[in-house]
Each structure stands twice: as C-alpha cells, then as structure tokens.
Amino acid sequence: MSIFEVKIPRRRDCQLMDMADPLRVLRHQFVLPPDTIYLDGNSLGVLPKATTARVADVVTREWGEDLITSWNKNGWFDAPRRIGDKIAQLIGAAAGEVVATDTTSINLYKVLSTAMTIAAQNSTTRRVIVSERGNFPTDLYIAQALCAERGFQLHLIDQTELTTALNSDVAVLMLTHVNYRTGFMHDMESVTAAAHHAGALTVWDLAHSAGAVPVDLHAALADFAVGCGYKYLNGGPGAPAFVWVHPQHAERFWQPLAGWWGHAAPFAFSPQYQPAAGISRFLCGTQSMLGMAALECGVDTLLAAQVHGGMAALRKKSLALSDLFIQLVEHRCGGYGLEVVTPQEHSLRGSQASFAHSKGAYAIMQALIARKVIGDFRAGAAGGTVADGEDILRFGFTPLYLGFDEVWQAVEHLRQVLESGEWKAEKFMQKLAVT
Ligand SMILES: *Cc1c(COP(=O)(O)O)cnc(C)c1O
C-alpha cells in the first residue's frame, strides 16, 4: 500500500484516540511539567507523584525518628528483595529470583563473571564472549575488563552476523534486548535457543525492555539478566538497577563481588564468606534506602497498569504511539533528510523511534528541546553501520503517561523546526556535557 492510500491522522483524530484510551488514567500518577512533551522516558523516567511524599517520609520519619530500627521496622533490609519481586512480575521471573541493587554496569559485571566461571568449568576451550558492536558501551567496557582479567576474548559482531558467530569457542552471548540507539529488539527466545544450541550461556541487558515491552525470561529460557531502574521503571536519577539469575545457576558459584549483604547471615559477622541462598547472594553492600524508596514508587506505577491489562496493554499502546510518530514524521517532515532507523515491524521494535540525520541530529534535537519537546541525541561511533555509525535523534514512548495528541504536537514542532531551519542557529550547535 502506498503512503497516499493510508489515512494520515489529523490532530482531532489523535485527540479522539486519547479519549478512547483505557490507559489514559495512568497518566495521573505522574508529575508532568506543563507545556512539556516528554519523549525521553527511555533515558530518565518522569517523577511519580507518590515519590516526593514517600522519599520525604523515609527521610523525616524513618531516618529522622526511627533511625536504625528502620532496617527491621520499616522494611529497609528487605527492600532489594521486595522491590525485586515486583520487578520480577514485569519480566517473566518468579518471586525470589530478582533483587534491586547497585547499577546496571555493576550487576552486569557480577552476572557476566559468573557466566564465564560456569563456562570455564564446563569447557577448557570456550573462551569467547560475543556481543554486538552497537551494544551500549558500558556493557562492552565491562566485558572488555572481564576478558582482560580472565583471559577471554570479546568478539564484537553486527546484528546480522549473530547466527554465524555462535561457534564452539563461544562461552557467553551478551546482548541488550532492545538496542539503545536504533530501538531494534531481538527475539529473546530464538536467540537464546540458538546460543544454547551452540553451547553458550546468555546474558540479557533489559535496560530498554523492563517496563517498556513484555519480557518473559523463563519462557525464553534465559540464563542471566540485568536492567535499569531509572528508565522505563521511573525510579529516579541513578536509581538502583536489578539482576536476575535463572535458579539453575543462582547457587552454583559465588558472584565476584561477594560482600556482606550477599552473605547467608550478614549479622553473624563471620570472618568466612558463605553465600546466601538464591538471588540474595547477588547483593554486595548496603544500598541507598532513599534510592530504593523512589525506585519502589516507580515500579508501582507500572504495577498499577496490571488491572488495565498490564504489559500487554502497555505494549499495544506503545506500538500505537511509535507507529503514529513514525507515520506522521514520514508524512509531514519528508524532504528534510530524516531517515527512520527503527524497524517498522512490530516484533523487531522496542518502545522508541530513532531517526538518523547526517548533519543536524544534535542541533535539531536542541531546537526541539528549546520548544519543550524533549527527546535526546546519540552520537554515531566512527565508521560503523546504522547501528552505531550515524548521529541519531531518539524519541522514547512511555505509554504510562504519553498521549496521542502529544505525539501529534511533537511532530508538528519537528516539522516547524525543519521547515523554518531554526535548528541551524549557532546556539543549537554547542554540545553540552550530557546529550
Ligand atoms: C542505560 C543503560 C545502562 C546504564 O548503566 P548504568 O550502570 O546505570 O550507568 C547500561 N546498559 C544499557 C544497555 C543501557 O541502556
């Protein structure tokens, strides 16, 4: 079907879609600055209304009055497990299999190291970790550090080379489920099956999946997973991350950061480390309870969607939002050099839409941000494919709080920015520290 035969939604149509949207009520859980269209929940989720009072309560009452008794009395000690159980519901894991703790980078270090230990025990020849060149750099850096430490090699491939790369040297396949730049989503189940068939373990990074797309770790037979608390889980800047290990692996080895919170009896103060049962051994040290409190409020905003159909309903709306955005950009912003790099096919797309622009990606995004349409920019790495080689504008779609009319307005701003050429102003070229 050519584009001319497709009915392009008008603004009124988008407003009607909002009125008919059963998930619209979930928006009231959030503080949304007026006049701002926030398309960056994939980088930093917005503030839930409940968080402010909850964090204040942790400070003034729990810390201020109950002091150290809060570790028992106010559920501080169990917070990583309690919040982990809630996150488990979003990613197809069971209660007792997830802990909220540390950062994504640190959790990746723990699970990748554990996977390497298992592989080394099973085989004397498998010494390769396979990942994608276009993976999020921290994942690659952690893998590089572990390879240097353990005498393994990191083999970086393009997405299309996956099946051929899985040979008998591969110990671990480490992938991010949804690519942070392009929004491409792997089929976790078939990729995991291919890795297992080749004799490799899988480590999945769910940074752009948890709370964004349905994930079923058990159905996929995944081995290890980590994910981020401050993106789609709305846990706040620097929120604790999470880690999941399949129960068949959880108790096989110590994880490398064997701190006292992962001890079987931390308050026995034994000089000898003895790992806790199950996922608890993937804890290391004392966690920030302010961070935990905020993360729990964020995760609760997603659990509130369960009565409205949960992740399946959120997914349906997310795809409708990104479909609308892509369709409107193609129809209304044609001829300005924007090239969609996010797959059109639903099964291959996360909850974002990214566009390459050869010269102006940064400045166009800055001009949009000046109009309070907030997405972000990701620089291309030198000499790569579209997955890592081109500057892109990135727009995240969080169905918990985003509406169809906002999508329409965002595209209208983009059209105006492109048509007027206002992005070419000098002030939009200045690179800030965080893009
Ligand atoms: C956001 C993100 C991270 C972030 O790691 P931190 O340790 O929280 O800084 C890691 N991996 C991926 C794939 C991400 O998208």
The ligand as an SDF file (V2000), in Angstrom:
LIG
                    3D

 15 15  0  0  0  0  0  0  0  0999 V2000
   21.1630    2.8470   30.3260 C   0  0  0  0  0  0  0  0  0  0  0  0
   21.9750    1.6230   30.0930 C   0  0  0  0  0  0  0  0  0  0  0  0
   22.9550    1.2360   31.0020 C   0  0  0  0  0  0  0  0  0  0  0  0
   23.2550    2.1110   32.1780 C   0  0  0  0  0  0  0  0  0  0  0  0
   24.1880    1.5920   33.0320 O   0  0  0  0  0  0  0  0  0  0  0  0
   24.4480    2.3040   34.4340 P   0  0  0  0  0  0  0  0  0  0  0  0
   25.3480    1.3890   35.1200 O   0  0  0  0  0  0  0  0  0  0  0  0
   23.1270    2.5090   35.0970 O   0  0  0  0  0  0  0  0  0  0  0  0
   25.0480    3.6510   34.1640 O   0  0  0  0  0  0  0  0  0  0  0  0
   23.6150    0.0410   30.7740 C   0  0  0  0  0  0  0  0  0  0  0  0
   23.3470   -0.7130   29.6870 N   0  0  0  0  0  0  0  0  0  0  0  0
   22.4190   -0.3530   28.7820 C   0  0  0  0  0  0  0  0  0  0  0  0
   22.1330   -1.2190   27.6090 C   0  0  0  0  0  0  0  0  0  0  0  0
   21.7120    0.8310   28.9540 C   0  0  0  0  0  0  0  0  0  0  0  0
   20.8070    1.1990   28.0520 O   0  0  0  0  0  0  0  0  0  0  0  0
  1  2  1  0
  2  3  1  0
  2 14  2  0
  3  4  1  0
  3 10  2  0
  4  5  1  0
  5  6  1  0
  6  7  2  0
  6  8  1  0
  6  9  1  0
 10 11  1  0
 11 12  2  0
 12 13  1  0
 12 14  1  0
 14 15  1  0
M  END
$$$$
